[in-house]
Amino acid sequence: DRWHEAMLDRYDFETTLGPANFALAVLQSDPERAQAARRDCGATLSGEVEITTAFLAGRPDDARPVIEQWLQRFPRGRGVPNYEKLRDYLPLIPALNDPASPDHAKALEAYPRTPAFLLPQWALLSKAHLPPAEAAQFLEAGDDQPERRLAVAALRGDKVAFARLEQALTGATEDGPMSATARRRAEGSSGVLQAWLRNLLFATPPPKAEPDLAPAGATPLLPRLRAIAGVKAP
């Protein structure tokens, strides 16, 4: 509960630990903690947390202004095609949840395949209750989407494929640590989803006690420095 007080870079917080904390609460079905994490994040640059919140609440139209705001802010951004696809996908969400809908097959295929929208897609998947084959179809993408292939491997119970993809994603080997890019990915919502899926697939038991590396009653460094300098928190 203290880590966000020591985050010096707001952008770094909004792209890594903030969404990661939110994702963990969502995956653990803890709505109260998810709401608190959502408040901690504030307005994120990508809109990932806000879009996921709208999908979980069953109000996909609430995601539209978030998407439109991003498109207005970054009209020439590399993500424009995916944000446009996500905006156009919103009317198909009811069909995703309805196997009898004539647009159900289209809803399984039309969601934009990008790692940036994996957590919102997982929120849709959690509410759609698709059969395993359709769930895999909904998530599948090409070889350049290892995050999605890893999620599909978990859904299929393929431990060998999951372990191979996990090693490729983290970039960690016996000869050295993971790369800076892989580290940033691991610190965000995708890393939390990956770890959560791994724990489920390999039936990893939870720790008997939650470790706390800080001494009891310790104050994080940043608040202490502010107190010494007489500066109020922003």
C-alpha positions as a Python dict, from the first residue, in 0.01 Angstrom:
ca = {
    (1, 'D'): (0, 0, 0),
    (2, 'R'): (303, 230, 16),
    (3, 'W'): (475, 179, -318),
    (4, 'H'): (282, 448, -508),
    (5, 'E'): (397, 713, -259),
    (6, 'A'): (754, 666, -376),
    (7, 'M'): (690, 684, -752),
    (8, 'L'): (891, 979, -884),
    (9, 'D'): (793, 955, -1252),
    (10, 'R'): (418, 986, -1309),
    (11, 'Y'): (440, 857, -1667),
    (12, 'D'): (637, 555, -1551),
    (13, 'F'): (374, 494, -1285),
    (14, 'E'): (87, 520, -1535),
    (15, 'T'): (249, 271, -1772),
    (16, 'T'): (384, 14, -1526),
    (17, 'L'): (304, -17, -1156),
    (18, 'G'): (-30, 166, -1166),
    (19, 'P'): (-193, -57, -1430),
    (20, 'A'): (-16, -360, -1279),
    (21, 'N'): (-179, -297, -941),
    (22, 'F'): (-516, -245, -1112),
    (23, 'A'): (-476, -561, -1322),
    (24, 'L'): (-394, -773, -1019),
    (25, 'A'): (-705, -655, -836),
    (26, 'V'): (-918, -725, -1145),
    (27, 'L'): (-775, -1073, -1194),
    (28, 'Q'): (-825, -1154, -827),
    (29, 'S'): (-1189, -1036, -849),
    (30, 'D'): (-1141, -767, -588),
    (31, 'P'): (-1362, -476, -703),
    (32, 'E'): (-1292, -258, -400),
    (33, 'R'): (-916, -278, -450),
    (34, 'A'): (-960, -233, -826),
    (35, 'Q'): (-1150, 93, -766),
    (36, 'A'): (-874, 216, -535),
    (37, 'A'): (-609, 125, -793),
    (38, 'R'): (-814, 300, -1060),
    (39, 'R'): (-815, 617, -849),
    (40, 'D'): (-439, 588, -797),
    (41, 'C'): (-384, 573, -1173),
    (42, 'G'): (-592, 880, -1250),
    (43, 'A'): (-626, 953, -1621),
    (44, 'T'): (-378, 724, -1798),
    (45, 'L'): (-211, 823, -2121),
    (46, 'S'): (-312, 505, -2305),
    (47, 'G'): (-661, 478, -2153),
    (48, 'E'): (-600, 110, -2081),
    (49, 'V'): (-729, 125, -1723),
    (50, 'E'): (-1033, 337, -1811),
    (51, 'I'): (-1129, 114, -2106),
    (52, 'T'): (-1093, -199, -1893),
    (53, 'T'): (-1309, -41, -1622),
    (54, 'A'): (-1583, 34, -1877),
    (55, 'F'): (-1577, -323, -2011),
    (56, 'L'): (-1588, -477, -1664),
    (57, 'A'): (-1885, -258, -1572),
    (58, 'G'): (-2075, -374, -1882),
    (59, 'R'): (-2079, -18, -2018),
    (60, 'P'): (-1860, -34, -2331),
    (61, 'D'): (-1989, 302, -2454),
    (62, 'D'): (-1806, 462, -2160),
    (63, 'A'): (-1485, 363, -2339),
    (64, 'R'): (-1573, 565, -2651),
    (65, 'P'): (-1480, 912, -2517),
    (66, 'V'): (-1152, 770, -2382),
    (67, 'I'): (-1067, 631, -2725),
    (68, 'E'): (-1174, 950, -2903),
    (69, 'Q'): (-965, 1159, -2665),
    (70, 'W'): (-658, 951, -2744),
    (71, 'L'): (-719, 985, -3119),
    (72, 'Q'): (-756, 1362, -3088),
    (73, 'R'): (-442, 1387, -2880),
    (74, 'F'): (-227, 1169, -3107),
    (75, 'P'): (-375, 1203, -3459),
    (76, 'R'): (-54, 1073, -3618),
    (77, 'G'): (39, 819, -3352),
    (78, 'R'): (141, 466, -3444),
    (79, 'G'): (-151, 335, -3241),
    (80, 'V'): (-418, 517, -3442),
    (81, 'P'): (-527, 212, -3649),
    (82, 'N'): (-570, 0, -3334),
    (83, 'Y'): (-761, 269, -3145),
    (84, 'E'): (-989, 316, -3446),
    (85, 'K'): (-1044, -61, -3462),
    (86, 'L'): (-1127, -69, -3092),
    (87, 'R'): (-1374, 218, -3132),
    (88, 'D'): (-1540, 38, -3422),
    (89, 'Y'): (-1545, -285, -3220),
    (90, 'L'): (-1760, -145, -2937),
    (91, 'P'): (-2098, -215, -3110),
    (92, 'L'): (-1992, -580, -3155),
    (93, 'I'): (-1950, -651, -2783),
    (94, 'P'): (-2314, -764, -2737),
    (95, 'A'): (-2259, -1012, -3021),
    (96, 'L'): (-1948, -1148, -2848),
    (97, 'N'): (-2165, -1231, -2547),
    (98, 'D'): (-2440, -1388, -2759),
    (99, 'P'): (-2351, -1712, -2947),
    (100, 'A'): (-2679, -1689, -3139),
    (101, 'S'): (-2600, -1346, -3281),
    (102, 'P'): (-2528, -1336, -3656),
    (103, 'D'): (-2229, -1114, -3573),
    (104, 'H'): (-2081, -1352, -3314),
    (105, 'A'): (-1814, -1490, -3550),
    (106, 'K'): (-1718, -1137, -3652),
    (107, 'A'): (-1693, -1036, -3285),
    (108, 'L'): (-1443, -1316, -3225),
    (109, 'E'): (-1214, -1191, -3502),
    (110, 'A'): (-1252, -812, -3516),
    (111, 'Y'): (-1093, -713, -3185),
    (112, 'P'): (-761, -532, -3249),
    (113, 'R'): (-467, -766, -3189),
    (114, 'T'): (-218, -552, -3000),
    (115, 'P'): (-50, -606, -2662),
    (116, 'A'): (-172, -262, -2556),
    (117, 'F'): (-533, -385, -2545),
    (118, 'L'): (-478, -727, -2391),
    (119, 'L'): (-610, -640, -2045),
    (120, 'P'): (-934, -484, -2179),
    (121, 'Q'): (-977, -790, -2401),
    (122, 'W'): (-932, -1018, -2101),
    (123, 'A'): (-1207, -818, -1926),
    (124, 'L'): (-1439, -886, -2220),
    (125, 'L'): (-1342, -1252, -2216),
    (126, 'S'): (-1420, -1281, -1845),
    (127, 'K'): (-1775, -1159, -1906),
    (128, 'A'): (-1843, -1345, -2232),
    (129, 'H'): (-1801, -1700, -2090),
    (130, 'L'): (-1692, -1837, -2427),
    (131, 'P'): (-1621, -2210, -2475),
    (132, 'P'): (-1246, -2287, -2475),
    (133, 'A'): (-1211, -2308, -2852),
    (134, 'E'): (-1378, -1970, -2904),
    (135, 'A'): (-1182, -1813, -2619),
    (136, 'A'): (-859, -1920, -2789),
    (137, 'Q'): (-986, -1791, -3123),
    (138, 'F'): (-1073, -1457, -2964),
    (139, 'L'): (-719, -1416, -2828),
    (140, 'E'): (-512, -1569, -3108),
    (141, 'A'): (-281, -1361, -3324),
    (142, 'G'): (32, -1411, -3532),
    (143, 'D'): (381, -1510, -3423),
    (144, 'D'): (463, -1144, -3352),
    (145, 'Q'): (220, -1143, -3058),
    (146, 'P'): (388, -1364, -2795),
    (147, 'E'): (172, -1220, -2513),
    (148, 'R'): (-140, -1351, -2685),
    (149, 'R'): (16, -1686, -2773),
    (150, 'L'): (113, -1724, -2408),
    (151, 'A'): (-246, -1656, -2296),
    (152, 'V'): (-375, -1910, -2550),
    (153, 'A'): (-123, -2168, -2426),
    (154, 'A'): (-253, -2115, -2073),
    (155, 'L'): (-615, -2157, -2186),
    (156, 'R'): (-520, -2483, -2358),
    (157, 'G'): (-324, -2610, -2060),
    (158, 'D'): (-5, -2635, -2266),
    (159, 'K'): (269, -2601, -2004),
    (160, 'V'): (555, -2665, -2246),
    (161, 'A'): (447, -2393, -2488),
    (162, 'F'): (375, -2155, -2202),
    (163, 'A'): (722, -2198, -2049),
    (164, 'R'): (890, -2150, -2388),
    (165, 'L'): (693, -1834, -2464),
    (166, 'E'): (745, -1700, -2113),
    (167, 'Q'): (1122, -1729, -2149),
    (168, 'A'): (1107, -1557, -2488),
    (169, 'L'): (897, -1275, -2344),
    (170, 'T'): (1112, -1202, -2041),
    (171, 'G'): (1436, -1236, -2234),
    (172, 'A'): (1602, -1375, -1922),
    (173, 'T'): (1861, -1647, -1967),
    (174, 'E'): (2126, -1816, -1759),
    (175, 'D'): (2377, -1573, -1912),
    (176, 'G'): (2205, -1251, -1812),
    (177, 'P'): (1895, -1062, -1696),
    (178, 'M'): (1600, -951, -1907),
    (179, 'S'): (1628, -653, -2141),
    (180, 'A'): (1501, -304, -2053),
    (181, 'T'): (1203, -350, -2287),
    (182, 'A'): (1116, -685, -2134),
    (183, 'R'): (1153, -538, -1786),
    (184, 'R'): (905, -257, -1861),
    (185, 'R'): (660, -514, -2002),
    (186, 'A'): (697, -729, -1692),
    (187, 'E'): (625, -433, -1463),
    (188, 'G'): (294, -348, -1634),
    (189, 'S'): (-45, -513, -1667),
    (190, 'S'): (84, -768, -1920),
    (191, 'G'): (341, -891, -1672),
    (192, 'V'): (77, -932, -1402),
    (193, 'L'): (-152, -1123, -1640),
    (194, 'Q'): (139, -1344, -1742),
    (195, 'A'): (230, -1423, -1380),
    (196, 'W'): (-135, -1486, -1287),
    (197, 'L'): (-182, -1728, -1577),
    (198, 'R'): (140, -1906, -1486),
    (199, 'N'): (29, -1953, -1126),
    (200, 'L'): (-302, -2097, -1244),
    (201, 'L'): (-149, -2325, -1506),
    (202, 'F'): (122, -2464, -1279),
    (203, 'A'): (-100, -2461, -967),
    (204, 'T'): (150, -2244, -780),
    (205, 'P'): (40, -2216, -416),
    (206, 'P'): (12, -1867, -265),
    (207, 'P'): (279, -1767, -13),
    (208, 'K'): (199, -1848, 348),
    (209, 'A'): (262, -1486, 442),
    (210, 'E'): (293, -1166, 244),
    (211, 'P'): (652, -1042, 272),
    (212, 'D'): (717, -681, 368),
    (213, 'L'): (1069, -560, 304),
    (214, 'A'): (1020, -236, 497),
    (215, 'P'): (1054, -228, 877),
    (216, 'A'): (730, -185, 1071),
    (217, 'G'): (631, 181, 1088),
    (218, 'A'): (885, 289, 826),
    (219, 'T'): (801, 589, 610),
    (220, 'P'): (883, 572, 236),
    (221, 'L'): (1178, 787, 130),
    (222, 'L'): (989, 1041, -81),
    (223, 'P'): (738, 1144, 192),
    (224, 'R'): (1028, 1168, 440),
    (225, 'L'): (1222, 1400, 209),
    (226, 'R'): (912, 1615, 158),
    (227, 'A'): (863, 1641, 532),
    (228, 'I'): (1226, 1743, 583),
    (229, 'A'): (1202, 2005, 309),
    (230, 'G'): (863, 2127, 427),
    (231, 'V'): (705, 2055, 89),
    (232, 'K'): (346, 1933, 63),
    (233, 'A'): (265, 1631, -151),
    (234, 'P'): (117, 1719, -495),
}
